[in-house]
Amino acid sequence: MSALEKTCQEKGINFTVYNNHIRCMAYIINLTVQDALSNLKVGYIESKDEILNQNKEIVDVISKLCKLVIKILASSQR
């Protein structure tokens, strides 16, 4: 935090260790996922094709989230 404060002061950014803080990555991801889940809406599905298409979209999102979690866990900066 002290190094960040020094860098910010050099660039003219008002940031001090005692008056500011940085949230952890897990908390930010949690807030993002909670917001995304709160915006999901359930709609009326008319055909089998819509169900298949919707399931494909869900699988695509889940696989992307899994890859993201794996990268975060493998990161030395986490």
Buried (B, 14 or more C-beta within 10 A) or exposed (E): EEEEBEEBEEEEEEBEEEEEEEEEEEEEBEEEEEEEEEEEEEEEEEEEEEEEEEEEEEEEEEEEEEEEEEEEEEEEEE
